[in-house]
Amino acid sequence: MNSEYLNKGRTGQKQRTREKILQAAKELQVKGIELNLENVAKRAGISRATIYRYYSNKDILSAEAVLDMRTRTPEQILSEFSQTDLETTLLGIQRYYNNLAIKNEKAFRKYLSVILNPENPISDRGARRIRTLSSAVEEANNSFSDRDQERLIYMATLMMGIEAFIVTRDVCQLDEEAAEEVLQWGLKTLLKGMRCKDSEAE
């Protein structure tokens, strides 16, 4: 796996533009200036056409900007795990995003209801979890193949955040503690299985 695939080329440029838009939206909200796509585009120094490619309406942008203000950057999250092994790091990342989902459950559910509204064109979503996990996996000393590292990142993403809590709480009817426990167990089991597969291949 390319060690900087999320920071290069078109994908990296799209992420940087999204971050620029979110930063502009947050600055307008803090200053109490009306949040509309035209104001945000001007503040971010991009065209109206560009901002409409990222956000179809101000409700989606506003909901994401509110959550973005409450979320640490991947670099801030990973700074706590610079001297730990891969499992400890991944479980720590999972714990952070799960706690974030618990503390901001209403805001996350509102955000999902806005972006999943069939009247809105489908909006690309941020990839903060994937960026955080990618950095952790790439920096770790592991012998997983590039393909397995990629799969690990995607599967770990499924086991953290608001979507995982909606499934464990709403569908499985687990309480908060049980939901956290089963998601942690899932990630540990995934890593154990990958290590067994890796050792059998040697």
Stockholm file with secondary structure:
# STOCKHOLM 1.0

chainA/1-202         MNSEYLNKGRTGQKQRTREKILQAAKELQVKGIELNLENVAKRAGISRATIYRYYSNKDILSAEAVLDMRTRTPEQILSEFSQTDLETTLLGIQRYYNNLAIKNEKAFRKYLSVILNPENPISDRGARRIRTLSSAVEEANNSFSDRDQERLIYMATLMMGIEAFIVTRDVCQLDEEAAEEVLQWGLKTLLKGMRCKDSEAE
#=GR chainA/1-202 SS CCTTTTTSHHHHHHHHHHHHHHHHHHHHHHHTCCCCHHHHHHHHTCCHHHHHHHCSSHHHHHHHHHHHHTSCCHHHHHGGGTTSCHHHHHHHHHHHHHHHHHHTHHHHHHHHHHHTCTTSCCCCCCCHHHHHHHHHHHHSCCCCCHHHHHHHHHHHHHTSSHHHHHIIIIISCCCHHHHHHHHHHHHHHHHHHHHHHHHHHC
#=GC SS_cons         CCTTTTTSHHHHHHHHHHHHHHHHHHHHHHHTCCCCHHHHHHHHTCCHHHHHHHCSSHHHHHHHHHHHHTSCCHHHHHGGGTTSCHHHHHHHHHHHHHHHHHHTHHHHHHHHHHHTCTTSCCCCCCCHHHHHHHHHHHHSCCCCCHHHHHHHHHHHHHTSSHHHHHIIIIISCCCHHHHHHHHHHHHHHHHHHHHHHHHHHC
//
